[in-house]
Amino acid sequence: MDTSASRIDQTLNQVAPRLQELPARSGLSLSEVSTTTGISTSTLSRLETGQRRPSLELLLPLAQLYRLSLDDLVGSPETGDPRIRLRPRRVNGRTVVPLTRQPGRRHAWKIIVPRTTVTPSLSTHRGSAWIYVLSGRLRLIVGTRDLRLGAGEVAEFDTRTPHWFGSDGEFDAEVLTIFGEGGSVGATDEDVALRHLDEVLGGA
């Protein structure tokens, strides 16, 4: 199987959901997009639902309209460009920005934790975590220690110890966190990374 062709197909398959989001984000109706780009509304509709395969002829005017590069429009990975295109996610009230994109044993995030009242749910898994508070105040529980970290404070701990971090109920917090996997027993590296990501996103 041609892996290059397969990668192209996978990239093009991701275009439809992106095209569904862009009109709403830009405040344009489908008819306005059609008028500006010269692409019929029926073709635009088929592109958004994945019934029409995107082509360069169709993607160029859309990229110009939304002021995006073709790479950004189709979500294709940049080759040879060390810059990271930051794409924030908002989950469970938190804004999370991944700062690393390459697969590996270390993962970094910037997180904005809003002021909320929550019940901590501690978890354990192999690895280590490093947290730096940029602003505000963060609540961190590691084992039997229940801490409040202010701006400029750093915490580092073994994630095999029961732990949780989130709002202290009084302040928003903006933090950087780096998670490093460790050991080779038990769950796979992917499982461990996903469990830590769930904590970053504020999941149970």
PyMOL CGO cylinders between C-alpha atoms (Angstrom):
from pymol import cmd
from pymol.cgo import CYLINDER

trace = [
    CYLINDER, 0.00, 0.00, 0.00, 1.26, 3.51, -0.88, 0.3, 1, 1, 1, 1, 1, 1,
    CYLINDER, 1.26, 3.51, -0.88, 1.75, 5.10, 2.54, 0.3, 1, 1, 1, 1, 1, 1,
    CYLINDER, 1.75, 5.10, 2.54, 2.13, 8.56, 0.98, 0.3, 1, 1, 1, 1, 1, 1,
    CYLINDER, 2.13, 8.56, 0.98, -1.27, 8.27, -0.71, 0.3, 1, 1, 1, 1, 1, 1,
    CYLINDER, -1.27, 8.27, -0.71, -2.74, 6.93, 2.50, 0.3, 1, 1, 1, 1, 1, 1,
    CYLINDER, -2.74, 6.93, 2.50, -1.48, 9.95, 4.44, 0.3, 1, 1, 1, 1, 1, 1,
    CYLINDER, -1.48, 9.95, 4.44, -2.97, 12.29, 1.84, 0.3, 1, 1, 1, 1, 1, 1,
    CYLINDER, -2.97, 12.29, 1.84, -6.32, 10.51, 2.09, 0.3, 1, 1, 1, 1, 1, 1,
    CYLINDER, -6.32, 10.51, 2.09, -6.26, 10.75, 5.89, 0.3, 1, 1, 1, 1, 1, 1,
    CYLINDER, -6.26, 10.75, 5.89, -5.48, 14.47, 5.71, 0.3, 1, 1, 1, 1, 1, 1,
    CYLINDER, -5.48, 14.47, 5.71, -8.25, 15.17, 3.19, 0.3, 1, 1, 1, 1, 1, 1,
    CYLINDER, -8.25, 15.17, 3.19, -10.72, 13.22, 5.31, 0.3, 1, 1, 1, 1, 1, 1,
    CYLINDER, -10.72, 13.22, 5.31, -10.13, 15.75, 8.10, 0.3, 1, 1, 1, 1, 1, 1,
    CYLINDER, -10.13, 15.75, 8.10, -11.13, 18.70, 5.93, 0.3, 1, 1, 1, 1, 1, 1,
    CYLINDER, -11.13, 18.70, 5.93, -14.91, 18.21, 6.16, 0.3, 1, 1, 1, 1, 1, 1,
    CYLINDER, -14.91, 18.21, 6.16, -15.27, 18.81, 9.92, 0.3, 1, 1, 1, 1, 1, 1,
    CYLINDER, -15.27, 18.81, 9.92, -12.96, 21.85, 9.68, 0.3, 1, 1, 1, 1, 1, 1,
    CYLINDER, -12.96, 21.85, 9.68, -15.08, 23.33, 6.89, 0.3, 1, 1, 1, 1, 1, 1,
    CYLINDER, -15.08, 23.33, 6.89, -18.18, 22.84, 9.03, 0.3, 1, 1, 1, 1, 1, 1,
    CYLINDER, -18.18, 22.84, 9.03, -16.65, 24.95, 11.84, 0.3, 1, 1, 1, 1, 1, 1,
    CYLINDER, -16.65, 24.95, 11.84, -15.21, 27.83, 9.80, 0.3, 1, 1, 1, 1, 1, 1,
    CYLINDER, -15.21, 27.83, 9.80, -18.42, 29.59, 8.62, 0.3, 1, 1, 1, 1, 1, 1,
    CYLINDER, -18.42, 29.59, 8.62, -19.78, 29.79, 12.16, 0.3, 1, 1, 1, 1, 1, 1,
    CYLINDER, -19.78, 29.79, 12.16, -16.44, 31.01, 13.53, 0.3, 1, 1, 1, 1, 1, 1,
    CYLINDER, -16.44, 31.01, 13.53, -16.22, 33.69, 10.83, 0.3, 1, 1, 1, 1, 1, 1,
    CYLINDER, -16.22, 33.69, 10.83, -19.89, 34.70, 11.10, 0.3, 1, 1, 1, 1, 1, 1,
    CYLINDER, -19.89, 34.70, 11.10, -20.52, 33.93, 7.43, 0.3, 1, 1, 1, 1, 1, 1,
    CYLINDER, -20.52, 33.93, 7.43, -23.52, 32.09, 6.05, 0.3, 1, 1, 1, 1, 1, 1,
    CYLINDER, -23.52, 32.09, 6.05, -23.12, 29.34, 3.46, 0.3, 1, 1, 1, 1, 1, 1,
    CYLINDER, -23.12, 29.34, 3.46, -24.56, 31.63, 0.77, 0.3, 1, 1, 1, 1, 1, 1,
    CYLINDER, -24.56, 31.63, 0.77, -22.06, 34.38, 1.68, 0.3, 1, 1, 1, 1, 1, 1,
    CYLINDER, -22.06, 34.38, 1.68, -19.18, 31.89, 1.43, 0.3, 1, 1, 1, 1, 1, 1,
    CYLINDER, -19.18, 31.89, 1.43, -20.56, 30.80, -1.94, 0.3, 1, 1, 1, 1, 1, 1,
    CYLINDER, -20.56, 30.80, -1.94, -20.82, 34.38, -3.25, 0.3, 1, 1, 1, 1, 1, 1,
    CYLINDER, -20.82, 34.38, -3.25, -17.29, 35.27, -2.13, 0.3, 1, 1, 1, 1, 1, 1,
    CYLINDER, -17.29, 35.27, -2.13, -15.54, 32.12, -3.36, 0.3, 1, 1, 1, 1, 1, 1,
    CYLINDER, -15.54, 32.12, -3.36, -17.62, 31.37, -6.44, 0.3, 1, 1, 1, 1, 1, 1,
    CYLINDER, -17.62, 31.37, -6.44, -18.22, 27.83, -5.17, 0.3, 1, 1, 1, 1, 1, 1,
    CYLINDER, -18.22, 27.83, -5.17, -21.85, 26.73, -5.31, 0.3, 1, 1, 1, 1, 1, 1,
    CYLINDER, -21.85, 26.73, -5.31, -23.71, 26.16, -2.05, 0.3, 1, 1, 1, 1, 1, 1,
    CYLINDER, -23.71, 26.16, -2.05, -24.39, 22.55, -3.04, 0.3, 1, 1, 1, 1, 1, 1,
    CYLINDER, -24.39, 22.55, -3.04, -20.66, 21.92, -3.53, 0.3, 1, 1, 1, 1, 1, 1,
    CYLINDER, -20.66, 21.92, -3.53, -19.87, 23.62, -0.22, 0.3, 1, 1, 1, 1, 1, 1,
    CYLINDER, -19.87, 23.62, -0.22, -22.49, 21.48, 1.50, 0.3, 1, 1, 1, 1, 1, 1,
    CYLINDER, -22.49, 21.48, 1.50, -21.03, 18.29, 0.01, 0.3, 1, 1, 1, 1, 1, 1,
    CYLINDER, -21.03, 18.29, 0.01, -17.53, 19.35, 1.08, 0.3, 1, 1, 1, 1, 1, 1,
    CYLINDER, -17.53, 19.35, 1.08, -18.73, 19.90, 4.66, 0.3, 1, 1, 1, 1, 1, 1,
    CYLINDER, -18.73, 19.90, 4.66, -20.40, 16.49, 4.82, 0.3, 1, 1, 1, 1, 1, 1,
    CYLINDER, -20.40, 16.49, 4.82, -17.48, 14.66, 3.21, 0.3, 1, 1, 1, 1, 1, 1,
    CYLINDER, -17.48, 14.66, 3.21, -19.50, 13.71, 0.12, 0.3, 1, 1, 1, 1, 1, 1,
    CYLINDER, -19.50, 13.71, 0.12, -17.20, 15.75, -2.14, 0.3, 1, 1, 1, 1, 1, 1,
    CYLINDER, -17.20, 15.75, -2.14, -13.44, 15.19, -2.19, 0.3, 1, 1, 1, 1, 1, 1,
    CYLINDER, -13.44, 15.19, -2.19, -11.55, 18.48, -1.64, 0.3, 1, 1, 1, 1, 1, 1,
    CYLINDER, -11.55, 18.48, -1.64, -9.37, 19.67, -4.51, 0.3, 1, 1, 1, 1, 1, 1,
    CYLINDER, -9.37, 19.67, -4.51, -6.82, 22.45, -4.79, 0.3, 1, 1, 1, 1, 1, 1,
    CYLINDER, -6.82, 22.45, -4.79, -9.24, 24.36, -7.01, 0.3, 1, 1, 1, 1, 1, 1,
    CYLINDER, -9.24, 24.36, -7.01, -11.81, 24.37, -4.19, 0.3, 1, 1, 1, 1, 1, 1,
    CYLINDER, -11.81, 24.37, -4.19, -9.47, 24.76, -1.23, 0.3, 1, 1, 1, 1, 1, 1,
    CYLINDER, -9.47, 24.76, -1.23, -7.53, 27.81, -2.51, 0.3, 1, 1, 1, 1, 1, 1,
    CYLINDER, -7.53, 27.81, -2.51, -10.46, 30.26, -2.52, 0.3, 1, 1, 1, 1, 1, 1,
    CYLINDER, -10.46, 30.26, -2.52, -11.63, 28.93, 0.86, 0.3, 1, 1, 1, 1, 1, 1,
    CYLINDER, -11.63, 28.93, 0.86, -8.17, 29.40, 2.36, 0.3, 1, 1, 1, 1, 1, 1,
    CYLINDER, -8.17, 29.40, 2.36, -8.08, 32.95, 1.00, 0.3, 1, 1, 1, 1, 1, 1,
    CYLINDER, -8.08, 32.95, 1.00, -11.53, 33.72, 2.38, 0.3, 1, 1, 1, 1, 1, 1,
    CYLINDER, -11.53, 33.72, 2.38, -10.72, 32.46, 5.88, 0.3, 1, 1, 1, 1, 1, 1,
    CYLINDER, -10.72, 32.46, 5.88, -7.17, 33.90, 5.73, 0.3, 1, 1, 1, 1, 1, 1,
    CYLINDER, -7.17, 33.90, 5.73, -5.59, 30.54, 6.39, 0.3, 1, 1, 1, 1, 1, 1,
    CYLINDER, -5.59, 30.54, 6.39, -2.68, 28.75, 4.80, 0.3, 1, 1, 1, 1, 1, 1,
    CYLINDER, -2.68, 28.75, 4.80, -3.55, 25.53, 3.01, 0.3, 1, 1, 1, 1, 1, 1,
    CYLINDER, -3.55, 25.53, 3.01, -1.69, 23.61, 5.73, 0.3, 1, 1, 1, 1, 1, 1,
    CYLINDER, -1.69, 23.61, 5.73, -3.83, 25.22, 8.41, 0.3, 1, 1, 1, 1, 1, 1,
    CYLINDER, -3.83, 25.22, 8.41, -7.02, 24.67, 6.43, 0.3, 1, 1, 1, 1, 1, 1,
    CYLINDER, -7.02, 24.67, 6.43, -6.46, 20.94, 5.97, 0.3, 1, 1, 1, 1, 1, 1,
    CYLINDER, -6.46, 20.94, 5.97, -4.63, 20.45, 9.27, 0.3, 1, 1, 1, 1, 1, 1,
    CYLINDER, -4.63, 20.45, 9.27, -1.63, 18.83, 7.63, 0.3, 1, 1, 1, 1, 1, 1,
    CYLINDER, -1.63, 18.83, 7.63, 1.62, 18.53, 9.63, 0.3, 1, 1, 1, 1, 1, 1,
    CYLINDER, 1.62, 18.53, 9.63, 4.39, 20.97, 8.80, 0.3, 1, 1, 1, 1, 1, 1,
    CYLINDER, 4.39, 20.97, 8.80, 7.60, 19.38, 7.55, 0.3, 1, 1, 1, 1, 1, 1,
    CYLINDER, 7.60, 19.38, 7.55, 10.86, 20.83, 8.74, 0.3, 1, 1, 1, 1, 1, 1,
    CYLINDER, 10.86, 20.83, 8.74, 9.19, 23.73, 10.56, 0.3, 1, 1, 1, 1, 1, 1,
    CYLINDER, 9.19, 23.73, 10.56, 10.11, 23.64, 14.27, 0.3, 1, 1, 1, 1, 1, 1,
    CYLINDER, 10.11, 23.64, 14.27, 7.41, 26.14, 15.22, 0.3, 1, 1, 1, 1, 1, 1,
    CYLINDER, 7.41, 26.14, 15.22, 4.37, 24.70, 16.99, 0.3, 1, 1, 1, 1, 1, 1,
    CYLINDER, 4.37, 24.70, 16.99, 0.95, 25.90, 15.87, 0.3, 1, 1, 1, 1, 1, 1,
    CYLINDER, 0.95, 25.90, 15.87, -0.82, 26.30, 19.20, 0.3, 1, 1, 1, 1, 1, 1,
    CYLINDER, -0.82, 26.30, 19.20, -4.41, 25.09, 19.10, 0.3, 1, 1, 1, 1, 1, 1,
    CYLINDER, -4.41, 25.09, 19.10, -6.16, 25.60, 22.45, 0.3, 1, 1, 1, 1, 1, 1,
    CYLINDER, -6.16, 25.60, 22.45, -8.83, 23.18, 23.60, 0.3, 1, 1, 1, 1, 1, 1,
    CYLINDER, -8.83, 23.18, 23.60, -11.60, 24.05, 26.04, 0.3, 1, 1, 1, 1, 1, 1,
    CYLINDER, -11.60, 24.05, 26.04, -12.70, 21.04, 28.08, 0.3, 1, 1, 1, 1, 1, 1,
    CYLINDER, -12.70, 21.04, 28.08, -14.54, 20.89, 31.40, 0.3, 1, 1, 1, 1, 1, 1,
    CYLINDER, -14.54, 20.89, 31.40, -14.16, 24.65, 31.71, 0.3, 1, 1, 1, 1, 1, 1,
    CYLINDER, -14.16, 24.65, 31.71, -10.38, 24.52, 31.36, 0.3, 1, 1, 1, 1, 1, 1,
    CYLINDER, -10.38, 24.52, 31.36, -8.44, 25.99, 28.47, 0.3, 1, 1, 1, 1, 1, 1,
    CYLINDER, -8.44, 25.99, 28.47, -5.60, 23.64, 27.54, 0.3, 1, 1, 1, 1, 1, 1,
    CYLINDER, -5.60, 23.64, 27.54, -2.81, 24.45, 25.08, 0.3, 1, 1, 1, 1, 1, 1,
    CYLINDER, -2.81, 24.45, 25.08, -0.52, 21.55, 24.08, 0.3, 1, 1, 1, 1, 1, 1,
    CYLINDER, -0.52, 21.55, 24.08, 3.08, 22.79, 23.90, 0.3, 1, 1, 1, 1, 1, 1,
    CYLINDER, 3.08, 22.79, 23.90, 4.53, 19.59, 22.45, 0.3, 1, 1, 1, 1, 1, 1,
    CYLINDER, 4.53, 19.59, 22.45, 3.34, 17.76, 19.36, 0.3, 1, 1, 1, 1, 1, 1,
    CYLINDER, 3.34, 17.76, 19.36, 5.83, 14.97, 18.79, 0.3, 1, 1, 1, 1, 1, 1,
    CYLINDER, 5.83, 14.97, 18.79, 5.16, 11.54, 20.32, 0.3, 1, 1, 1, 1, 1, 1,
    CYLINDER, 5.16, 11.54, 20.32, 7.55, 10.78, 23.12, 0.3, 1, 1, 1, 1, 1, 1,
    CYLINDER, 7.55, 10.78, 23.12, 7.97, 10.28, 26.82, 0.3, 1, 1, 1, 1, 1, 1,
    CYLINDER, 7.97, 10.28, 26.82, 7.51, 13.94, 27.78, 0.3, 1, 1, 1, 1, 1, 1,
    CYLINDER, 7.51, 13.94, 27.78, 4.41, 16.06, 27.25, 0.3, 1, 1, 1, 1, 1, 1,
    CYLINDER, 4.41, 16.06, 27.25, 3.91, 19.74, 28.10, 0.3, 1, 1, 1, 1, 1, 1,
    CYLINDER, 3.91, 19.74, 28.10, 0.77, 21.84, 28.44, 0.3, 1, 1, 1, 1, 1, 1,
    CYLINDER, 0.77, 21.84, 28.44, -0.27, 25.35, 29.37, 0.3, 1, 1, 1, 1, 1, 1,
    CYLINDER, -0.27, 25.35, 29.37, -3.53, 25.25, 31.34, 0.3, 1, 1, 1, 1, 1, 1,
    CYLINDER, -3.53, 25.25, 31.34, -5.95, 27.93, 32.46, 0.3, 1, 1, 1, 1, 1, 1,
    CYLINDER, -5.95, 27.93, 32.46, -7.93, 26.60, 35.43, 0.3, 1, 1, 1, 1, 1, 1,
    CYLINDER, -7.93, 26.60, 35.43, -11.04, 28.71, 36.18, 0.3, 1, 1, 1, 1, 1, 1,
    CYLINDER, -11.04, 28.71, 36.18, -12.22, 29.43, 39.71, 0.3, 1, 1, 1, 1, 1, 1,
    CYLINDER, -12.22, 29.43, 39.71, -14.69, 26.68, 40.60, 0.3, 1, 1, 1, 1, 1, 1,
    CYLINDER, -14.69, 26.68, 40.60, -15.75, 24.56, 43.53, 0.3, 1, 1, 1, 1, 1, 1,
    CYLINDER, -15.75, 24.56, 43.53, -14.83, 20.97, 42.81, 0.3, 1, 1, 1, 1, 1, 1,
    CYLINDER, -14.83, 20.97, 42.81, -14.43, 17.71, 44.68, 0.3, 1, 1, 1, 1, 1, 1,
    CYLINDER, -14.43, 17.71, 44.68, -10.90, 16.35, 44.16, 0.3, 1, 1, 1, 1, 1, 1,
    CYLINDER, -10.90, 16.35, 44.16, -10.61, 12.91, 42.61, 0.3, 1, 1, 1, 1, 1, 1,
    CYLINDER, -10.61, 12.91, 42.61, -7.11, 11.56, 43.19, 0.3, 1, 1, 1, 1, 1, 1,
    CYLINDER, -7.11, 11.56, 43.19, -5.41, 9.22, 40.73, 0.3, 1, 1, 1, 1, 1, 1,
    CYLINDER, -5.41, 9.22, 40.73, -2.15, 7.29, 40.40, 0.3, 1, 1, 1, 1, 1, 1,
    CYLINDER, -2.15, 7.29, 40.40, -0.02, 6.11, 37.49, 0.3, 1, 1, 1, 1, 1, 1,
    CYLINDER, -0.02, 6.11, 37.49, 3.67, 5.79, 36.77, 0.3, 1, 1, 1, 1, 1, 1,
    CYLINDER, 3.67, 5.79, 36.77, 5.65, 8.83, 35.75, 0.3, 1, 1, 1, 1, 1, 1,
    CYLINDER, 5.65, 8.83, 35.75, 6.51, 12.24, 37.16, 0.3, 1, 1, 1, 1, 1, 1,
    CYLINDER, 6.51, 12.24, 37.16, 4.86, 15.65, 36.95, 0.3, 1, 1, 1, 1, 1, 1,
    CYLINDER, 4.86, 15.65, 36.95, 6.26, 19.19, 37.10, 0.3, 1, 1, 1, 1, 1, 1,
    CYLINDER, 6.26, 19.19, 37.10, 3.90, 22.13, 37.60, 0.3, 1, 1, 1, 1, 1, 1,
    CYLINDER, 3.90, 22.13, 37.60, 4.75, 25.85, 37.51, 0.3, 1, 1, 1, 1, 1, 1,
    CYLINDER, 4.75, 25.85, 37.51, 2.12, 28.46, 38.42, 0.3, 1, 1, 1, 1, 1, 1,
    CYLINDER, 2.12, 28.46, 38.42, 2.29, 31.46, 36.08, 0.3, 1, 1, 1, 1, 1, 1,
    CYLINDER, 2.29, 31.46, 36.08, -0.49, 33.43, 37.77, 0.3, 1, 1, 1, 1, 1, 1,
    CYLINDER, -0.49, 33.43, 37.77, -3.31, 33.01, 40.25, 0.3, 1, 1, 1, 1, 1, 1,
    CYLINDER, -3.31, 33.01, 40.25, -3.40, 30.13, 42.71, 0.3, 1, 1, 1, 1, 1, 1,
    CYLINDER, -3.40, 30.13, 42.71, -3.65, 26.37, 42.23, 0.3, 1, 1, 1, 1, 1, 1,
    CYLINDER, -3.65, 26.37, 42.23, -4.70, 23.65, 44.63, 0.3, 1, 1, 1, 1, 1, 1,
    CYLINDER, -4.70, 23.65, 44.63, -2.48, 20.57, 44.55, 0.3, 1, 1, 1, 1, 1, 1,
    CYLINDER, -2.48, 20.57, 44.55, -2.98, 17.38, 46.53, 0.3, 1, 1, 1, 1, 1, 1,
    CYLINDER, -2.98, 17.38, 46.53, -0.12, 14.87, 46.65, 0.3, 1, 1, 1, 1, 1, 1,
    CYLINDER, -0.12, 14.87, 46.65, -0.60, 12.00, 49.07, 0.3, 1, 1, 1, 1, 1, 1,
    CYLINDER, -0.60, 12.00, 49.07, -1.65, 13.49, 52.41, 0.3, 1, 1, 1, 1, 1, 1,
    CYLINDER, -1.65, 13.49, 52.41, -0.44, 17.01, 51.55, 0.3, 1, 1, 1, 1, 1, 1,
    CYLINDER, -0.44, 17.01, 51.55, -3.07, 19.56, 50.46, 0.3, 1, 1, 1, 1, 1, 1,
    CYLINDER, -3.07, 19.56, 50.46, -1.22, 22.58, 49.07, 0.3, 1, 1, 1, 1, 1, 1,
    CYLINDER, -1.22, 22.58, 49.07, -1.98, 25.99, 47.59, 0.3, 1, 1, 1, 1, 1, 1,
    CYLINDER, -1.98, 25.99, 47.59, 0.58, 27.13, 45.01, 0.3, 1, 1, 1, 1, 1, 1,
    CYLINDER, 0.58, 27.13, 45.01, 0.87, 30.81, 44.09, 0.3, 1, 1, 1, 1, 1, 1,
    CYLINDER, 0.87, 30.81, 44.09, 2.45, 32.57, 41.12, 0.3, 1, 1, 1, 1, 1, 1,
    CYLINDER, 2.45, 32.57, 41.12, 6.11, 31.60, 40.71, 0.3, 1, 1, 1, 1, 1, 1,
    CYLINDER, 6.11, 31.60, 40.71, 5.84, 28.42, 42.77, 0.3, 1, 1, 1, 1, 1, 1,
    CYLINDER, 5.84, 28.42, 42.77, 6.83, 25.02, 41.40, 0.3, 1, 1, 1, 1, 1, 1,
    CYLINDER, 6.83, 25.02, 41.40, 5.91, 21.48, 42.38, 0.3, 1, 1, 1, 1, 1, 1,
    CYLINDER, 5.91, 21.48, 42.38, 7.42, 18.20, 41.22, 0.3, 1, 1, 1, 1, 1, 1,
    CYLINDER, 7.42, 18.20, 41.22, 6.21, 14.78, 42.29, 0.3, 1, 1, 1, 1, 1, 1,
    CYLINDER, 6.21, 14.78, 42.29, 6.06, 11.08, 41.48, 0.3, 1, 1, 1, 1, 1, 1,
    CYLINDER, 6.06, 11.08, 41.48, 2.65, 10.39, 39.93, 0.3, 1, 1, 1, 1, 1, 1,
    CYLINDER, 2.65, 10.39, 39.93, 2.56, 6.94, 41.55, 0.3, 1, 1, 1, 1, 1, 1,
    CYLINDER, 2.56, 6.94, 41.55, 1.57, 8.91, 44.67, 0.3, 1, 1, 1, 1, 1, 1,
    CYLINDER, 1.57, 8.91, 44.67, -2.18, 9.68, 44.74, 0.3, 1, 1, 1, 1, 1, 1,
    CYLINDER, -2.18, 9.68, 44.74, -2.54, 13.21, 43.37, 0.3, 1, 1, 1, 1, 1, 1,
    CYLINDER, -2.54, 13.21, 43.37, -4.87, 15.86, 41.94, 0.3, 1, 1, 1, 1, 1, 1,
    CYLINDER, -4.87, 15.86, 41.94, -4.65, 19.49, 40.90, 0.3, 1, 1, 1, 1, 1, 1,
    CYLINDER, -4.65, 19.49, 40.90, -7.31, 22.06, 40.16, 0.3, 1, 1, 1, 1, 1, 1,
    CYLINDER, -7.31, 22.06, 40.16, -9.06, 25.18, 41.42, 0.3, 1, 1, 1, 1, 1, 1,
    CYLINDER, -9.06, 25.18, 41.42, -8.67, 26.31, 45.01, 0.3, 1, 1, 1, 1, 1, 1,
    CYLINDER, -8.67, 26.31, 45.01, -12.21, 27.72, 44.87, 0.3, 1, 1, 1, 1, 1, 1,
    CYLINDER, -12.21, 27.72, 44.87, -11.05, 31.35, 45.17, 0.3, 1, 1, 1, 1, 1, 1,
    CYLINDER, -11.05, 31.35, 45.17, -8.71, 32.16, 42.28, 0.3, 1, 1, 1, 1, 1, 1,
    CYLINDER, -8.71, 32.16, 42.28, -8.21, 31.36, 38.61, 0.3, 1, 1, 1, 1, 1, 1,
    CYLINDER, -8.21, 31.36, 38.61, -4.85, 29.82, 37.82, 0.3, 1, 1, 1, 1, 1, 1,
    CYLINDER, -4.85, 29.82, 37.82, -2.60, 29.75, 34.78, 0.3, 1, 1, 1, 1, 1, 1,
    CYLINDER, -2.60, 29.75, 34.78, -0.01, 26.98, 34.88, 0.3, 1, 1, 1, 1, 1, 1,
    CYLINDER, -0.01, 26.98, 34.88, 2.61, 25.12, 32.88, 0.3, 1, 1, 1, 1, 1, 1,
    CYLINDER, 2.61, 25.12, 32.88, 2.89, 21.39, 33.41, 0.3, 1, 1, 1, 1, 1, 1,
    CYLINDER, 2.89, 21.39, 33.41, 5.31, 18.79, 32.08, 0.3, 1, 1, 1, 1, 1, 1,
    CYLINDER, 5.31, 18.79, 32.08, 4.61, 15.10, 32.41, 0.3, 1, 1, 1, 1, 1, 1,
    CYLINDER, 4.61, 15.10, 32.41, 7.32, 12.49, 31.99, 0.3, 1, 1, 1, 1, 1, 1,
    CYLINDER, 7.32, 12.49, 31.99, 6.65, 8.79, 31.73, 0.3, 1, 1, 1, 1, 1, 1,
    CYLINDER, 6.65, 8.79, 31.73, 8.76, 6.42, 33.77, 0.3, 1, 1, 1, 1, 1, 1,
    CYLINDER, 8.76, 6.42, 33.77, 9.19, 2.72, 34.28, 0.3, 1, 1, 1, 1, 1, 1,
    CYLINDER, 9.19, 2.72, 34.28, 8.10, -0.10, 32.02, 0.3, 1, 1, 1, 1, 1, 1,
    CYLINDER, 8.10, -0.10, 32.02, 5.72, -2.14, 34.14, 0.3, 1, 1, 1, 1, 1, 1,
    CYLINDER, 5.72, -2.14, 34.14, 1.94, -2.24, 33.83, 0.3, 1, 1, 1, 1, 1, 1,
    CYLINDER, 1.94, -2.24, 33.83, 0.02, -0.01, 31.44, 0.3, 1, 1, 1, 1, 1, 1,
    CYLINDER, 0.02, -0.01, 31.44, 1.41, 0.94, 28.03, 0.3, 1, 1, 1, 1, 1, 1,
    CYLINDER, 1.41, 0.94, 28.03, 3.06, 4.33, 27.49, 0.3, 1, 1, 1, 1, 1, 1,
    CYLINDER, 3.06, 4.33, 27.49, -0.01, 5.46, 25.53, 0.3, 1, 1, 1, 1, 1, 1,
    CYLINDER, -0.01, 5.46, 25.53, -2.34, 4.46, 28.37, 0.3, 1, 1, 1, 1, 1, 1,
    CYLINDER, -2.34, 4.46, 28.37, -0.24, 6.37, 30.89, 0.3, 1, 1, 1, 1, 1, 1,
    CYLINDER, -0.24, 6.37, 30.89, -0.10, 9.49, 28.72, 0.3, 1, 1, 1, 1, 1, 1,
    CYLINDER, -0.10, 9.49, 28.72, -3.86, 9.41, 28.19, 0.3, 1, 1, 1, 1, 1, 1,
    CYLINDER, -3.86, 9.41, 28.19, -4.49, 9.06, 31.92, 0.3, 1, 1, 1, 1, 1, 1,
    CYLINDER, -4.49, 9.06, 31.92, -2.36, 12.12, 32.59, 0.3, 1, 1, 1, 1, 1, 1,
    CYLINDER, -2.36, 12.12, 32.59, -4.08, 14.03, 29.79, 0.3, 1, 1, 1, 1, 1, 1,
    CYLINDER, -4.08, 14.03, 29.79, -7.41, 13.26, 31.46, 0.3, 1, 1, 1, 1, 1, 1,
    CYLINDER, -7.41, 13.26, 31.46, -6.07, 14.94, 34.61, 0.3, 1, 1, 1, 1, 1, 1,
    CYLINDER, -6.07, 14.94, 34.61, -4.87, 17.94, 32.61, 0.3, 1, 1, 1, 1, 1, 1,
    CYLINDER, -4.87, 17.94, 32.61, -8.34, 18.32, 31.10, 0.3, 1, 1, 1, 1, 1, 1,
    CYLINDER, -8.34, 18.32, 31.10, -9.95, 18.12, 34.52, 0.3, 1, 1, 1, 1, 1, 1,
    CYLINDER, -9.95, 18.12, 34.52, -11.56, 14.71, 33.98, 0.3, 1, 1, 1, 1, 1, 1,
    CYLINDER, -11.56, 14.71, 33.98, -12.48, 12.26, 36.72, 0.3, 1, 1, 1, 1, 1, 1,
]
cmd.load_cgo(trace, "trace")
